Amino acid sequence: MKWQMLTLLILSSFVFLGCAPASSSSPEAQQIQLPAHPDSENGVAARALLFKNDARVSYCEILNNDSKTYSGFRDTSLEPLASLSKVITTTWAAEVLGAEYRFENEWHLKPVLGSDGQFDAYLKTNYDPIINIEKLLYFLSELHALGVKSIRQMVIDETTRVYISVLSQPHLELKSTPVTSDETKDNINLILNSKNWATRTVRAREKLMAWAAKNNKSVIVPSTFTVEQIVIKNSGQMNVNSYPIHKVLKSAPLYKYLKNMNVNSNNYLADALFESLGGAKAFASFQQAKLKLDRKDLIIFTGSGLADHTSGQRQDNLGSCFGMLTVLSYLRQLTAKAQVNLGHILLNPTTDKNGTFETVSEYKNSVVLKTGRLFDNPALNLTGFVATDQGLVSFVFLGHDFTLSEARAIDKMRSDMLDHIYDNYPTTPGFQSLIEYEIFL
């Protein structure tokens, strides 16, 4: 079964787990109201806007979905979205899985007769996109607690992909996302065989132990461990009943994944999550059914905003300001219904100092956002929310068609536009902070 088929697996697994994702027939989905674009070919302005005469800028904003407050120019033209695409992936994942969803990493274990703590194992991670060094070492700790000293044969299936640098190298562009089964085997061998441990693994262990101490968790990583053989099989071939021991290790909630993805603009995480939900074809159905947008508003190929080359030619994610504003509207209402603060999934420039947005302005927890940047197909973008006394202002800034020498000027323009919103409305500290989202356990 291919990675892209997870959509069907997710929907069937929810029946087993006793819960279900929101559907188009659910009351919550029906209550979501999308913004209406005012009738105007040249754009409208409920208030005076900066840079309206600069052809390199497209912009729109709205307060509380009220069309009377809508302002925008060049707001229906399709432009490269770059990493604003991660807000789209965030919205889709939150809709299908739910912000509190936890991936289940399943270990099926069988003792080898006559051995001293040797087991055969089957690892099924159910498409968890974050299996890094820390998590593999945490797995070792849990195996150690079960009396597992070594593994004779370890089976992995199509749901298990291990990219150990998923958090440490968020901007890396890989040939295959998710990584291949063979790359996964190599990564597992590197970490689960202690003879291969180097400085990087030692540092990851120290980071894991510090996390465990902070969270009052008992973690004992054995100093020696071996896996003799790793075998790849399809999950349909596996007889889990032949493994008498079943251990489920749940991930952190999805919103922490999304927070890391949006603060650090994590390309691998975004693309792996996007593909696990069904990829571009499945997203097109969501776009049409839920966002009510067609290809004149949004054209999406990847979850990260990196270009897609599978057709043999470059294909970029494209969107209009109004299309992105619709996505923001859906996300705002979705998180409100789930009682999840937007500061827990988007970049908060007041507290997230190591994110992708640099500013000297002090927003006092009244702004959350996502940046987007491409240079080979020029884009300098910004989108997000400003909390005001009257409600939330959603905004989208798309900088495009500029030269490399003009990039700094465009970058300043997008910051100035955000400051212009902040200065125009009485703001309120409406967004919370999420401090710990580095390790997902």
C-alpha positions in Angstrom: 0.0 0.0 0.0 1.4 3.4 -0.9 2.0 6.2 1.5 -0.6 8.3 -0.3 -3.3 5.8 0.6 -3.3 6.9 4.3 -6.6 8.9 3.8 -8.5 5.6 3.6 -6.5 4.1 6.5 -7.2 7.1 8.7 -10.9 7.1 8.0 -11.1 3.3 8.8 -8.9 3.6 11.9 -11.1 6.2 13.5 -13.9 3.6 13.6 -11.6 1.2 15.5 -10.4 3.9 17.9 -13.9 5.1 18.6 -13.7 8.6 17.2 -14.2 10.2 13.8 -12.9 13.2 12.0 -15.3 16.1 11.1 -17.2 15.5 7.9 -19.1 17.7 5.5 -22.3 16.5 7.1 -21.2 17.3 10.6 -22.9 20.3 12.4 -19.5 21.8 13.1 -18.5 21.7 9.4 -21.8 23.2 8.3 -21.5 26.1 10.8 -18.2 27.4 9.3 -18.8 30.6 7.4 -16.5 31.6 4.6 -15.8 35.2 3.6 -17.5 36.8 0.6 -15.4 38.8 -1.8 -17.0 42.3 -2.4 -18.1 43.0 -5.9 -15.2 44.9 -7.4 -12.8 44.2 -10.3 -10.2 46.6 -9.0 -10.2 45.8 -5.4 -11.8 47.6 -2.5 -10.5 49.5 0.5 -12.5 49.9 3.7 -9.4 51.8 4.9 -6.4 53.4 3.3 -3.7 50.8 2.5 0.0 51.1 1.9 1.7 50.1 -1.4 -1.5 50.0 -3.4 0.4 51.4 -6.4 3.3 49.0 -6.3 2.6 46.1 -8.8 4.9 43.8 -6.8 2.5 43.6 -3.9 -0.9 41.9 -3.6 -2.8 42.3 -0.4 -6.1 41.8 1.5 -7.5 41.9 5.0 -10.8 41.4 6.7 -12.2 41.8 10.2 -14.4 39.0 11.6 -15.4 37.9 8.1 -17.4 41.1 7.6 -17.3 42.1 3.9 -17.8 45.7 5.0 -14.4 45.7 6.5 -12.6 44.0 3.6 -9.7 45.8 2.0 -7.5 44.6 -0.8 -5.8 45.2 -4.1 -4.6 42.7 -6.8 -6.2 40.3 -4.4 -7.5 37.8 -7.0 -4.3 37.3 -9.0 -2.5 34.0 -8.6 1.0 34.3 -7.1 3.6 31.9 -5.7 2.6 31.0 -2.1 5.9 29.6 -0.9 5.7 28.5 2.7 2.3 30.1 3.3 1.3 26.6 1.9 2.0 25.3 5.4 -1.0 27.2 6.7 -3.0 25.3 4.2 -1.5 22.0 5.3 -2.2 23.0 8.9 -5.9 23.7 8.1 -6.3 20.4 6.2 -4.6 18.4 9.0 -6.6 20.1 11.7 -9.8 19.3 9.8 -9.1 15.7 9.0 -7.3 14.6 12.1 -8.1 17.2 14.8 -5.6 19.3 16.7 -5.4 16.8 19.6 -4.8 13.8 17.3 -1.9 11.6 18.4 0.0 9.2 16.1 0.2 5.7 17.5 3.6 4.0 17.3 3.0 0.3 17.7 5.6 -2.2 18.8 4.6 -5.9 18.4 7.1 -8.1 20.2 7.9 -11.9 20.4 10.6 -13.4 22.6 13.1 -15.6 20.9 13.0 -19.0 22.7 16.1 -19.8 24.7 17.5 -16.3 24.5 18.4 -13.8 27.1 16.2 -10.8 26.3 16.3 -11.2 22.5 13.0 -10.5 20.6 11.6 -10.4 17.2 9.7 -7.1 16.6 7.3 -5.4 14.2 7.2 -1.6 14.3 4.2 0.2 12.8 4.3 4.0 13.2 1.1 4.7 11.4 2.6 7.5 9.3 4.0 9.5 12.2 6.1 12.0 10.3 8.4 12.7 13.2 10.6 9.7 14.0 13.9 11.3 14.9 16.9 10.4 17.0 15.3 11.4 20.3 12.2 9.4 19.6 14.1 6.3 18.6 16.1 6.5 21.8 12.8 6.9 23.7 11.6 3.7 22.0 14.8 2.0 23.3 14.0 3.1 26.8 10.5 1.7 26.5 11.8 -1.6 25.0 14.4 -1.8 27.9 11.5 -1.5 30.4 9.9 -4.5 28.7 13.0 -6.6 29.1 14.1 -6.3 25.5 17.9 -6.4 25.3 18.3 -6.9 21.5 16.2 -7.6 18.4 16.9 -10.5 16.1 14.5 -9.5 13.3 12.8 -6.2 13.1 9.9 -5.8 10.5 8.8 -2.3 9.3 5.9 -1.6 7.0 4.8 1.1 4.6 3.6 3.3 7.4 7.0 3.6 8.9 9.4 6.3 7.6 12.4 7.4 9.7 14.1 10.7 9.0 16.3 11.4 11.9 17.0 15.0 10.9 13.4 16.0 10.6 13.7 18.6 13.4 17.3 19.6 13.1 17.3 20.3 9.4 13.8 21.7 8.7 14.6 23.4 5.4 16.3 20.5 3.7 14.9 19.6 0.3 14.9 15.8 -0.2 14.5 13.8 -3.3 11.8 11.7 -1.7 9.4 12.9 0.9 8.7 10.8 2.9 12.1 9.1 2.8 12.3 5.7 1.2 12.1 2.4 3.0 15.7 1.7 2.3 16.7 5.1 3.8 14.5 4.2 6.8 16.4 1.0 7.3 19.7 2.8 7.2 18.5 5.3 9.8 17.1 2.7 12.1 20.4 0.7 11.9 22.3 3.9 12.7 20.4 4.6 15.9 19.2 1.2 17.3 22.7 -0.3 17.0 24.7 1.3 19.8 28.0 0.5 18.1 27.1 3.2 15.5 26.5 6.0 18.1 28.5 9.1 17.5 28.6 12.6 19.0 25.2 13.5 17.5 23.4 10.5 19.1 25.1 11.2 22.4 23.8 14.8 22.3 20.3 13.6 21.4 20.4 11.3 24.4 21.4 14.2 26.6 18.5 16.3 25.2 16.1 13.4 25.8 17.2 12.9 29.4 16.9 16.7 30.1 13.4 16.5 28.7 12.6 13.5 30.8 13.8 15.2 34.0 11.8 18.4 33.2 8.7 16.4 32.7 9.2 13.9 35.5 9.4 10.9 33.2 11.4 7.7 33.8 13.7 7.2 30.9 16.6 4.7 30.9 18.4 4.4 27.6 20.5 1.2 27.6 24.2 1.7 26.8 24.3 -1.2 24.4 21.6 -2.5 21.9 21.6 -4.4 18.6 19.2 -5.1 15.8 20.5 -7.9 13.7 18.2 -7.7 10.7 15.6 -5.2 9.4 12.9 -6.5 7.0 10.4 -4.5 5.0 6.9 -6.0 4.6 3.5 -4.7 3.7 1.2 -4.3 6.6 -1.3 -6.6 4.9 1.2 -9.4 5.1 1.6 -9.2 8.8 0.0 -11.4 11.4 0.2 -9.3 14.5 -1.4 -12.2 16.6 1.9 -14.0 16.2 3.5 -11.3 18.5 2.2 -11.8 22.0 3.3 -8.4 23.3 1.8 -5.2 22.0 3.1 -1.8 23.2 1.5 1.5 21.9 3.5 4.7 22.3 1.5 7.8 21.4 3.0 10.9 19.9 2.5 14.4 21.2 -0.7 16.1 20.0 -0.8 17.2 16.4 -0.9 20.9 17.3 2.7 20.6 18.6 3.7 19.2 15.2 2.0 22.1 13.5 3.6 24.6 15.8 7.1 23.4 14.9 6.2 23.2 11.3 5.0 26.9 11.2 7.6 28.4 13.5 10.6 26.7 11.8 9.0 26.4 8.3 9.7 22.6 8.4 9.5 21.4 4.8 9.9 17.7 5.5 7.2 17.7 8.2 4.8 19.6 6.0 5.3 17.4 2.9 5.2 14.1 4.8 2.0 15.2 6.6 0.5 16.4 3.3 1.3 13.1 1.6 0.0 11.0 4.5 -3.4 12.8 4.2 -3.6 11.8 0.5 -1.5 14.3 -1.4 -2.6 16.8 -4.0 -5.6 14.8 -5.3 -7.1 14.4 -1.9 -6.5 18.0 -1.0 -8.3 19.1 -4.2 -11.4 17.4 -2.9 -11.1 19.2 0.4 -10.5 22.5 -1.4 -13.6 22.1 -3.4 -15.9 20.6 -0.7 -14.9 22.7 2.3 -13.0 25.8 1.2 -15.3 26.3 -1.8 -12.3 27.5 -3.9 -11.5 26.5 -7.5 -8.2 26.7 -9.4 -8.6 30.5 -10.0 -8.1 30.9 -6.2 -5.8 28.1 -5.2 -3.5 25.5 -7.0 -1.7 23.2 -4.6 0.9 20.5 -5.4 2.9 20.2 -2.1 2.3 20.7 1.6 5.5 22.8 2.1 5.3 25.2 -0.8 8.5 23.8 -2.3 8.0 23.2 -6.1 6.8 19.9 -7.4 8.8 18.3 -10.2 7.0 14.9 -10.5 5.5 15.9 -13.9 8.9 16.6 -15.3 8.4 20.3 -15.1 8.4 22.8 -12.2 5.0 23.3 -10.6 4.6 25.9 -7.8 1.8 26.2 -5.3 -0.2 29.3 -6.4 -2.9 31.2 -4.6 -4.6 34.6 -4.5 -4.8 36.8 -1.4 -8.5 36.1 -1.2 -7.9 32.4 -1.5 -5.5 32.4 1.4 -7.9 34.6 3.4 -10.5 31.9 2.9 -8.1 29.3 4.3 -7.4 31.6 7.3 -11.2 32.0 7.9 -11.6 28.2 8.0 -8.6 27.7 10.3 -9.8 30.4 12.7 -13.3 28.9 13.1 -11.9 25.3 13.2 -9.5 26.1 16.1 -12.2 28.1 17.9 -14.5 25.1 17.8 -11.7 22.9 19.1 -10.8 25.4 21.7 -7.2 25.6 20.5 -5.4 29.0 20.7 -3.9 30.1 17.4 -0.7 30.9 19.2 -0.3 27.1 19.8 0.0 26.4 16.1 1.3 29.6 14.3 4.4 31.7 14.9 4.0 34.2 17.7 6.6 36.9 17.1 6.3 38.0 20.7 7.6 34.7 22.1 9.0 32.6 19.2 12.2 34.4 18.9 14.0 31.7 16.8 11.3 31.5 14.1 11.4 32.7 10.5 10.0 36.2 11.2 12.4 38.9 12.3 11.1 42.2 13.6 11.9 45.0 16.0 8.3 45.6 16.7 6.7 44.5 20.0 3.3 43.0 19.4 2.5 41.9 22.9 0.9 38.6 22.0 -1.6 40.2 19.6 -0.1 38.8 16.4 0.4 35.3 15.0 1.6 34.6 11.5 3.4 32.5 8.9 6.1 33.7 6.5 6.8 32.6 3.0 10.0 33.0 1.0 11.2 31.8 -2.5 14.0 33.3 -4.5 14.1 31.1 -7.7 10.4 32.1 -8.2 10.4 35.3 -6.3 8.1 35.4 -3.3 8.2 37.2 0.0 4.9 36.6 1.8 3.2 37.0 5.1 -0.1 35.9 6.5 -1.8 35.6 9.9 -4.0 37.3 12.4 -4.0 40.4 14.5 -6.2 40.4 17.7 -8.0 43.6 18.1 -10.7 44.9 20.5 -13.2 44.3 17.7 -12.1 40.8 16.9 -9.5 39.1 14.7 -8.1 40.8 11.5 -7.0 38.2 9.0 -4.4 39.5 6.5 -2.4 38.2 3.5 0.6 39.9 1.9 2.1 38.5 -1.3 5.3 40.1 -2.6 6.1 38.9 -6.1 7.9 39.7 -9.4 10.8 41.4 -7.8 14.5 41.2 -8.5 17.0 39.9 -6.0 18.3 43.4 -5.4 14.7 44.4 -4.5 14.2 41.6 -1.9 15.1 43.7 1.1 12.7 46.4 0.1 9.9 43.9 -0.3 10.8 42.3 3.1 10.4 45.7 4.7 7.1 46.3 2.9 5.6 43.2 4.4 6.7 44.2 7.9 5.4 47.7 7.4 2.0 46.4 6.3 1.7 44.3 9.5 2.7 47.3 11.6 0.1 49.4 9.7 -2.7 47.0 10.8 -1.3 47.0 14.3 -1.3 50.7 14.5 -4.7 51.1 12.9 -6.7 49.0 15.4 -6.7 49.0 19.2 -5.1 45.6 19.8 -5.4 43.0 22.6 -3.1 40.2 23.8 -5.3 37.5 22.3 -2.7 34.8 21.6 -1.0 32.4 24.0 2.4 30.8 23.7 3.6 27.2 23.4 7.1 26.8 24.8 7.9 23.2 24.4 7.4 21.7 21.0 10.9 20.5 20.1 10.6 16.9 21.2 7.4 15.0 20.4 6.7 12.3 23.0 
